[in-house]
């Protein structure tokens, strides 16, 4: 489904690199099929060209016009300036994929004043190791076939769920930001291991394998997390003692608040971007 497709990334940050790494690892897309441009960081572009073999962009408008799939991967607040740059060089036969937090597909459609298919996606940086969790939603002009193409792109990089667009802010808070929560947990567990006397270089493999094993148990047994937690939490045992401390710190509520706050922040970003654009008109 992806063979012969060409990509143009507008924005060259971490999510761009993660997606490029994931796409190239599938083998059906060549480095020469990918072009990248950003606003002013030539050093970053040189790194991507030298490391991944992608094509340097000399003429942004020409590169946009030649691409089958345009990926918007700049900072969300830069979306209007970026779209203004490519307006007139993009056509309704192309597909736009936006990975911009908080930016609705309608905003992109209206800014380009085209009946152009837009897919809004929220992957996470784990696409670099082909283990992303990605939420997808199609815009007003996106056909089911085009949405399947977007799904195929992100399935190379991990798990994909198709959701209604109003849920993508929640996807952002849950899985888009999710890796950072896990890294923070690992950091905390490693530090606790050190305090308990385990050197960090020994604590890390223990923590990582524990996380991997727990995830695998959830995926392969089909059990819900409450049941698996109950199975390893003996009354008055060591796990129960640890869980009691987590409960004292309101662990589940803290996680809930983190995800909901990230969700609201995604919504806020969208509102601010739209308000700023309206103020400029």
N, C-alpha and C positions, 0 to 999 in steps of 0.2 A: 504493500500500500504506500510505502514511503519512497520506493525506488524512483529515481529521476526527479525528486522534489528538491528544490533549492530554498535555502533559508537566508533571511537577512535579519540580524539581531540589532535592534536599536537600543543601545545600552550594553555595557561590557563589565558589569559587576559580578558578584559571586554567583547569583542565580543563573546568569548568562553562561558563565564558565561551567557550572554544574550541568546545565542542559546540554551544552556542546559535548562535554565529556560523555554524558549518557547517550546522546544520539549517535556519536561516532562509535561507541562501543558495540552498537547493534550491527555494524558492518554494512548496512544498506545505504548509508549516506557517506559520501567522501568528504574530506576536508575542503576540497575545492567547491563543494556545493554550499558552503557556509561562508557568509560575509558578516562582518561586525563593524559597527561604527558607534562612537560615543561623542560626547560634546567636546571634550578638550584634553582627554588623557591619552596622549599618544604612547606613552610608556606602557600603559595597560594593553593597548591594541598590539603593540610589538610583542608583548609577552604571549598573548593569545595566538598570534601568528606563528611565533617561533616554537611554542610548546605543542600546539595542536595542528599547525599547518593550514589554518584557515586563510582565506583570501583577504588581503588588505583592501580597504575601500578608498579609492581616490575620488570618486564622484558619488556622493550619497544618493542623489536623486536617480541616477542611472542604476545604482545597485538595488534600490527599492523597486524600481520599475521591472527589473529582471527577475525578482524573487517570486516564487510560488507562495511562500509563507513568510510573513513579516511578524517577528516577535518583539513586542514592546516590553523592554526590560530595564528602562531607565527608572529614576526615582519618580514616584507617583506625582510629585508636585511639578515635575518637568514635562508632563505628558502633553500639555497644550503647545508648548514651544516645539516639542519634537514632532507633533502631528502637523504643525504649521510648516515645518521644514519639508515634509514629504507630501503635503497636499498638492495635488496636481500631477504627482508622479505615480500615484497608486490607483488601481482600477478595481472594479467590482468583481473581476474574475480571480482576484487574489484572496488570500485568507489571512486575517490578522489574529494573532494569539497574544493576549495581554496577560502578563503575570504581575500586574500592578495592584497592590493592596488598596482596596477601597474605591477603585475606579470602575464604574458601571459600563457595560457594553454600549448603552445608549449614548453616553457621553462621547465615546469614540466615534460612533456612527454619526452623531450630530456635528462633531467637530470637522469631520471629513466631508460632510454633506453628500454622502454616498450611500447607496443601498448595498453596503459591503458586509460580507460575513465576518463576524467577530466572535471569537471564543475567549471567555474570561477563564483563566486557570489560576489555581493556587497550589503550586507544588511546594516542596521544601528542598533544602540544599542536599538532602540525601539522594537526590536524583544523580549526584555525582558517583554514587556507588550502587546505582540501580535499585534503590530501596526507598524511593520517595512515596509519600502518600499525597495524591493530587485530587483536588476537587475541580470539576469542569462544569461550565454552563455556556450554552450558546446564546448569541444575541438574536435580535429580531429577524435578521436576514440569513441566519445560519441554517443550512439544510441538515437533515439527519446524517447524510453522507459526510458532510464536512465535519460534523461533530464526531463521527466515527473516526475520521482522519486525526482529529485532535486527540481523541482517546488512544489511538494507535501510537501516536508520538509519545505520550506520557506513559503508556503501558510498557514501553521500552525501559522506562526508568523506575517502574514499581507499580503500586496499586493505584487504580483510578476509580473515582465514583462520580457519576453524573448527578448534579443537584440543581434545584431551582436557584436562579441567580441570587435571590435575597438571602440564601443560606451561605453564600461564599464568605461573608464577613465572619460567620461562625467557624467555617472551615479554616479561615486564616488564623483565628484565635486558638483553634484546637490542634490542627496538624501543621499549618504553615509555620507557626511559632513553636510547635511542639518539640522539635529537636533541641532547642535552647533549654526547655524545661528538663529534658533528659540529661543534657550535658551538665546542667546545674545540679541535678540529683547525683550524677556520678562524681562531680567535684566534691559534693558534701559527703558522700560515702567514703571517698578516698581519704578525705581529711579526718573523718571519724576513725577510719582504720589506722591512720597514723597515730592519733591520740591513744588508740587501744594498743599500740606497739607494733603494728604491721607497716614496714617501709612502703612508701607510695608505689615503688616499682613492683612490689609484690601485691599490693592492694588492687592495682588497676586490673590485671587479668582476672582476679577473683570477682570484681564488681562487674566487668564487662560480660563475663561468661554467665554470671547470675542474671543479668538483664536479658541476654540472648536466650538463655534457657527458659526464663519466665515467659518471654514473648512466644517462643516455640510451643510451650505448653498450652498457652491460650489459643494459638492458631491450630494446633494439631488435635487437641482434645475436644475443642468446641465448647468446653465448659465456660461458664461465666466467671469473671474474676472473683466475685464474692465466694463462690464455691471452692475455687482453688485456694483462696486465702484461708478459708475455713479448714481445708484439709491439712494445711501445714501449721495451723495455729492451735497447738495443744493447750488445754487449760493449765494455767500456772506455769507454762513452759517459757523458754527463752524468747520465742517469736511473740508470744502474748505480751511479754514484758516490753518488747520493742514497740509493738502496736499500741500499747497503752500510752507510751510516751508520744507517739505520733498523734494519738487522739487528744492528748493534753494540749498539743500545739495546734489543734484544729486542722489537721493535715488535709483532709478531704475538702473542707471548706476553703482552705487557702488555695488549693489547686483549682477549685471551681472559680474563685474570684480572679485568679490569674488568667484563666481562659476567657472569662466573660469580659475582663478589662481589655484584653487584647482584641476581642471581638468589637467592643465599643470603639477602640482606637482605630480599627479599620473603617468603621462607619464614620468616625470623626474625620479621618483623612479624606474620605469621599466628599463629605459636606464642605470641608475647607477648600478643596480643589474646585468644586463647583461654584462656591461663593466667590472665590478669587477670580475665576473666569468671568462670572457675571459682573463683578466690579470693574473689570477691564473693558467691558463692552460699552 
